[in-house]
């Protein structure tokens, strides 16, 4: 392959990426104080979290009662920590840590 051809491909990909990333900001600049956008911005993070949790729970492979109990314990830890601290990063990291320690440390 020719280097000029590859540079052209990278330039086209860069332009397409910049266009798709900046277009919403340019298109919505005049309506940035609209109530529907405020509500969407308020509801989007919890909706994304629900989708991620559902995807994670559906893709679990539970081979035994112990693994199911560990999954349930990790899930409860995430819910309790998030309800108490309201910090998604903390609750996700601690819940993942509980699950990993249960699998690696206790051989579940």
Phi and psi restraints in degrees (value plus and minus 20) as a CYANA .aco file:
   2 UNK   PHI    -102.3   -62.3
   2 UNK   PSI     121.9   161.9
   3 UNK   PHI     -84.2   -44.2
   3 UNK   PSI     -55.2   -15.2
   4 UNK   PHI     -84.7   -44.7
   4 UNK   PSI     -59.8   -19.8
   5 UNK   PHI     -82.7   -42.7
   5 UNK   PSI     -65.4   -25.4
   6 UNK   PHI     -84.1   -44.1
   6 UNK   PSI     -60.9   -20.9
   7 UNK   PHI     -83.5   -43.5
   7 UNK   PSI     -56.9   -16.9
   8 UNK   PHI     -84.2   -44.2
   8 UNK   PSI     -60.3   -20.3
   9 UNK   PHI     -83.7   -43.7
   9 UNK   PSI     -65.9   -25.9
  10 UNK   PHI     -83.4   -43.4
  10 UNK   PSI     -57.7   -17.7
  11 UNK   PHI     -85.9   -45.9
  11 UNK   PSI     -62.1   -22.1
  12 UNK   PHI     -85.2   -45.2
  12 UNK   PSI     -61.3   -21.3
  13 UNK   PHI     -85.7   -45.7
  13 UNK   PSI     -59.0   -19.0
  14 UNK   PHI     -85.0   -45.0
  14 UNK   PSI     -63.5   -23.5
  15 UNK   PHI     -84.4   -44.4
  15 UNK   PSI     -62.5   -22.5
  16 UNK   PHI     -85.3   -45.3
  16 UNK   PSI     -59.3   -19.3
  17 UNK   PHI     -86.0   -46.0
  17 UNK   PSI     -66.0   -26.0
  18 UNK   PHI     -82.0   -42.0
  18 UNK   PSI     -61.2   -21.2
  19 UNK   PHI     -83.3   -43.3
  19 UNK   PSI     -67.2   -27.2
  20 UNK   PHI     -90.8   -50.8
  20 UNK   PSI     -47.6    -7.6
  21 UNK   PHI     -98.7   -58.7
  21 UNK   PSI     -56.2   -16.2
  22 UNK   PHI    -113.0   -73.0
  22 UNK   PSI     -41.0    -1.0
  23 UNK   PHI     -77.3   -37.3
  23 UNK   PSI     -64.3   -24.3
  24 UNK   PHI     -81.0   -41.0
  24 UNK   PSI     -57.5   -17.5
  25 UNK   PHI     -88.7   -48.7
  25 UNK   PSI     -59.2   -19.2
  26 UNK   PHI     -90.6   -50.6
  26 UNK   PSI     -62.2   -22.2
  27 UNK   PHI     -89.9   -49.9
  27 UNK   PSI     -52.0   -12.0
  28 UNK   PHI    -122.1   -82.1
  28 UNK   PSI      -7.8    32.2
  29 UNK   PHI     -83.7   -43.7
  29 UNK   PSI     -54.0   -14.0
  30 UNK   PHI    -100.4   -60.4
  30 UNK   PSI     -39.1     0.9
  31 UNK   PHI    -136.7   -96.7
  31 UNK   PSI      10.8    50.8
  32 UNK   PHI     -88.5   -48.5
  32 UNK   PSI     -38.6     1.4
  33 UNK   PHI    -122.3   -82.3
  33 UNK   PSI       3.1    43.1
  34 UNK   PHI     -99.1   -59.1
  34 UNK   PSI     122.1   162.1
  35 UNK   PHI     -86.1   -46.1
  35 UNK   PSI     -52.6   -12.6
  36 UNK   PHI     -86.2   -46.2
  36 UNK   PSI     -57.8   -17.8
  37 UNK   PHI     -89.3   -49.3
  37 UNK   PSI     -56.0   -16.0
  38 UNK   PHI     -83.5   -43.5
  38 UNK   PSI     -63.6   -23.6
  39 UNK   PHI     -87.5   -47.5
  39 UNK   PSI     -59.9   -19.9
  40 UNK   PHI     -82.4   -42.4
  40 UNK   PSI     -62.2   -22.2
  41 UNK   PHI     -86.9   -46.9
  41 UNK   PSI     -48.7    -8.7
  42 UNK   PHI     -98.6   -58.6
  42 UNK   PSI     -54.2   -14.2
  43 UNK   PHI    -112.0   -72.0
  43 UNK   PSI     -38.2     1.8
  44 UNK   PHI     -84.1   -44.1
  44 UNK   PSI     -65.9   -25.9
  45 UNK   PHI     -78.9   -38.9
  45 UNK   PSI     -65.4   -25.4
  46 UNK   PHI     -84.0   -44.0
  46 UNK   PSI     -54.4   -14.4
  47 UNK   PHI     -84.7   -44.7
  47 UNK   PSI     -60.2   -20.2
  48 UNK   PHI     -85.1   -45.1
  48 UNK   PSI     -60.8   -20.8
  49 UNK   PHI     -82.6   -42.6
  49 UNK   PSI     -60.7   -20.7
  50 UNK   PHI     -83.0   -43.0
  50 UNK   PSI     -62.8   -22.8
  51 UNK   PHI     -83.1   -43.1
  51 UNK   PSI     -63.3   -23.3
  52 UNK   PHI     -85.3   -45.3
  52 UNK   PSI     -60.8   -20.8
  53 UNK   PHI     -85.6   -45.6
  53 UNK   PSI     -64.4   -24.4
  54 UNK   PHI     -81.9   -41.9
  54 UNK   PSI     -62.1   -22.1
  55 UNK   PHI     -83.8   -43.8
  55 UNK   PSI     -62.0   -22.0
  56 UNK   PHI     -85.9   -45.9
  56 UNK   PSI     -59.7   -19.7
  57 UNK   PHI     -91.9   -51.9
  57 UNK   PSI     -55.7   -15.7
  58 UNK   PHI     -88.9   -48.9
  58 UNK   PSI     -55.1   -15.1
  59 UNK   PHI    -106.5   -66.5
  59 UNK   PSI     -17.3    22.7
  60 UNK   PHI     -88.9   -48.9
  60 UNK   PSI     118.5   158.5
  61 UNK   PHI    -130.4   -90.4
  61 UNK   PSI      85.6   125.6
  62 UNK   PHI    -119.9   -79.9
  62 UNK   PSI      87.9   127.9
  63 UNK   PHI    -109.8   -69.8
  63 UNK   PSI     -42.8    -2.8
  64 UNK   PHI    -166.0  -126.0
  64 UNK   PSI     151.6   191.6
  65 UNK   PHI     -83.4   -43.4
  65 UNK   PSI     -58.3   -18.3
  66 UNK   PHI     -81.4   -41.4
  66 UNK   PSI     -63.8   -23.8
  67 UNK   PHI     -86.7   -46.7
  67 UNK   PSI     -57.6   -17.6
  68 UNK   PHI     -85.9   -45.9
  68 UNK   PSI     -60.5   -20.5
  69 UNK   PHI     -85.6   -45.6
  69 UNK   PSI     -59.5   -19.5
  70 UNK   PHI     -84.7   -44.7
  70 UNK   PSI     -60.7   -20.7
  71 UNK   PHI     -83.3   -43.3
  71 UNK   PSI     -63.6   -23.6
  72 UNK   PHI     -84.8   -44.8
  72 UNK   PSI     -61.1   -21.1
  73 UNK   PHI     -82.0   -42.0
  73 UNK   PSI     -65.3   -25.3
  74 UNK   PHI     -82.2   -42.2
  74 UNK   PSI     -61.0   -21.0
  75 UNK   PHI     -82.8   -42.8
  75 UNK   PSI     -63.5   -23.5
  76 UNK   PHI     -85.9   -45.9
  76 UNK   PSI     -59.6   -19.6
  77 UNK   PHI     -80.9   -40.9
  77 UNK   PSI     -63.5   -23.5
  78 UNK   PHI     -82.6   -42.6
  78 UNK   PSI     -64.8   -24.8
  79 UNK   PHI     -84.3   -44.3
  79 UNK   PSI     -65.6   -25.6
  80 UNK   PHI     -85.8   -45.8
  80 UNK   PSI     -65.8   -25.8
  81 UNK   PHI     -83.4   -43.4
  81 UNK   PSI     -60.0   -20.0
  82 UNK   PHI     -90.2   -50.2
  82 UNK   PSI     -56.4   -16.4
  83 UNK   PHI     -87.1   -47.1
  83 UNK   PSI     -54.0   -14.0
  84 UNK   PHI    -104.2   -64.2
  84 UNK   PSI     -67.2   -27.2
  85 UNK   PHI    -117.8   -77.8
  85 UNK   PSI     -40.3    -0.3
  86 UNK   PHI      36.3    76.3
  86 UNK   PSI      18.9    58.9
  87 UNK   PHI    -144.6  -104.6
  87 UNK   PSI      81.7   121.7
  88 UNK   PHI     -79.2   -39.2
  88 UNK   PSI     -60.7   -20.7
  89 UNK   PHI     -82.4   -42.4
  89 UNK   PSI     -64.4   -24.4
  90 UNK   PHI     -82.7   -42.7
  90 UNK   PSI     -67.7   -27.7
  91 UNK   PHI     -85.9   -45.9
  91 UNK   PSI     -58.3   -18.3
  92 UNK   PHI     -88.6   -48.6
  92 UNK   PSI     -64.4   -24.4
  93 UNK   PHI     -85.0   -45.0
  93 UNK   PSI     -63.8   -23.8
  94 UNK   PHI     -88.6   -48.6
  94 UNK   PSI     -61.8   -21.8
  95 UNK   PHI     -82.2   -42.2
  95 UNK   PSI     -62.3   -22.3
  96 UNK   PHI     -85.0   -45.0
  96 UNK   PSI     -60.1   -20.1
  97 UNK   PHI     -81.7   -41.7
  97 UNK   PSI     -63.0   -23.0
  98 UNK   PHI     -80.0   -40.0
  98 UNK   PSI     -63.8   -23.8
  99 UNK   PHI     -85.9   -45.9
  99 UNK   PSI     -65.2   -25.2
 100 UNK   PHI     -86.5   -46.5
 100 UNK   PSI     -62.7   -22.7
 101 UNK   PHI     -83.5   -43.5
 101 UNK   PSI     -59.5   -19.5
 102 UNK   PHI     -82.7   -42.7
 102 UNK   PSI     -59.0   -19.0
 103 UNK   PHI     -97.2   -57.2
 103 UNK   PSI     -69.3   -29.3
 104 UNK   PHI     -98.2   -58.2
 104 UNK   PSI     -62.5   -22.5
 105 UNK   PHI     -99.2   -59.2
 105 UNK   PSI     -58.0   -18.0
 106 UNK   PHI    -128.6   -88.6
 106 UNK   PSI     -22.3    17.7
 107 UNK   PHI      45.5    85.5
 107 UNK   PSI      12.9    52.9
